[in-house]
Amino acid sequence: MIRLEIDDEPAYDAHIKNDADDTLKKSEHIQPPMRHGVSASQVFLPKLDPKANAIHTIYAFLCQQFPHISAQEWRERFDNQLIFDAQNQVLNVNTPYQPEQHIYYYRQLSHEINVPFAHEILFENEHLLVVDKPHFLTVSPTGQYVQQTLLTRLKQHSNNAGLTPIHRLDRETAGIILFSKVPETRHRYQQLFAERKVQKTYHAIAPFHPDIHFPCEVKAHLAKGEPFYTMQILADQAENSCTLIDILEKDDEWAKYQLKPITGKQHQLRVHMHSLGLPLKNDPLYPIVKHSDKADFSQPLQLLAKRIEFIDPISHEKMMFESKRDLSL
């Protein structure tokens, strides 16, 4: 059975600080440079209880701390000189464990599936990068993707290690996504999303049911489902998500819908449409999880982040960006 890779879950080491994070901006450490568009990840080595831990090397600590990464893979990273200390000195498998210091490493994968679709940059200024993302391209390095991600491609092109996505967009979803170019103003754009000052419009293809009347508003309480990477609606809990839904065009079987999320919960649009009995066309998670071949690009999820609008917090100008992609019945 082909393993389903969960692309919109955090990376397996997402809790490790990345050298583009604002939290590292003030660090006096020597930050390793990008390699092929990939920034180094940072790990802090804490004090260990000698009675509870028999850790004598950094290699042993990493194997214990991150058991989902094989010992062989950590050894290969050391052998390939991909792990450094805060002074940018290469470490090896025998380097002694010394607490209260930071180390850095680069992710590497022995094999990645090539994603044969290109992104398009729609707008760029000193602070902001607006990109039209294709289906099947993961935004940030995670799981089985490092080089074949939008962020790595953009970093390679721009040589800007500080590029950071301001909001999320699932691997399966195409369309508009914003990136911050500089840490100094990143929080101002992130705050727009936190305060719901960004208007997002999605298009989707789903079944047509003549007995469902549009426009309509879907409100529900979304929570983690089973499997853990899915979401579910809890009917007995207070509403925490809202989507405005309208119909743009239709035929006897399918319809093209306009979705305007008021909140931004994970998988919100997919779950809200499924709750109406209108699961999105080619959705690999709803109504049931389908384990698919990641090299099969024949059935893209019919969900598109079509348009985004907001008042720029720096220029105070109204900004509106629209994807050049489209969905057809």
Secondary structure, DSSP 8 states (H G I E B T S, - for coil): ------TTS--TTTTSEETTSGGGTT--S-----BTTB--EEEEE----TTT----BHHHHHHHH-TTS-HHHHHHHHHTT-EEETT--B--TT-B--SSEEEEE----S---------EEEEE-SSEEEEEE-TT-BSS-BTTBSSSBHHHHHHHHH--TT-EESS---TT-EEEEEEES-HHHHHHHHHHHHTT--EEEEEEEEE--TTS-SSEEEEE-EEE-SSTTSEEE-TTS---EEEEEEEEEE-SSEEEEEEEESS--TTHHHHHHHHTT---TT-SSSSS-----TT--SS--SEEEEEEEEE-TTT--EEEEE-S-----
